Amino acid sequence: MTLTFKGTGIKVIGCTNKDRGKIEVLIDGESQGVVDTYSASTVRQAEYFSKEDLTAGIHTIQLKVLNEKQTASSNTKIELDAFEILDSTLVAPTGVEVSSNPE
């Protein structure tokens, strides 16, 4: 799976469980290491990878399913729920002003 995004970071969110395997994460073609998505029980919406120090701009993340697992896992299944794109260059609002036009 490959996703091109604009930002300064990204999080990979999915379900870990007793039948999950391993993936390799690459950003801009460079390996970020192997992630083991195994857990002894179901954990939904788990953040199993995060990279928050990218330079601002366009990046590509690739998830490679390795068809590998740790001994405790019963399978090599991978379940991806979402990517969360991060952008530290954005400025959060400091307040809200509400006005009305009386007639």
N, C-alpha and C positions, 0 to 999 in steps of 0.2 A: 504494500500500500504506500502511496506517495502523495504528499500534500505540499503545495507551494503556498506560502503565506507571507504577509508583511508584518513585521513586528520586531521585538527585542527578546522574545522567548516563546516557549511553547510547553504545554503540559499534555501528557497522554493519559487518558482516563479510560478505565475498563473494569471488567469483573475478574477478580482472582478467585481461584477455587482449587479443589483437590485434584482436578483433572486438567490443569493448565500447564502449558509449556513455556518455552523461551523464545524471545525475539531479540534481534539486534536492531538498535536504533542508530540511524545515520542522519546527520544534519549537514547539508551542503556537501555530501559525499564523504564526510569524515565520520568514522565509527565513534559512537558515544558509549559503546559497551553493550553487553548483553543484559537483558532484563528477564528475570524469572517471574512469571505471573502465577506461580503456585502459591496457595495458602491452604491451611488445614480445613478451613470452612469458607463459605461464600462471603466475599466482600464486594459489594456492588459500588460502582462509582469510585473505585480506588485509583488514586493517582500513582501510576507505577513508573512514570518518567517525568522529569522536569529539567528544563534548561532555561535559565533566566538571564544570561549574560551575553546574548548575541548583540552584534552591532545592529543599529536600526537599519532596516531595509528588507529586501526580498530574500527569503530562505526556502529551502526544501527539506522536509523531513521524510525519511523513508523507514518503514518498519518491515524488516525481513523476518518472516516466520522460519525458524531454524529446524522445526520438526525434532526438537530435543526437549528433554524433561529431566527434572531431578528424580532420584530414586523413589521418593515418596509419592510422586504424582502418578495418577493412573492413565494419563493421556498427554497429548501435546497440544490440546485445544487452546486457541487464543480468542479472546472476546474484547473487541474495541467498542467503547461507548462514545467517546468524544475526544476532540482536540480542544484545548483552551489556548487561544492566541494571546500572548502578553505584549504590551507596548508601554515601556516605561517613559516614553517621550510624551505621552498624553498628560494633560493637566486636568486634575479633578475639579469640578465646580466648587466654588467656595460658598455659594449661597444661591437662593432663588428669590426673585422679586416678582410679586404678583400685583397687578394693578387692574383697575376696571375703568371704563369710560362712562361716567354717569351721563344720562341723557337729559 
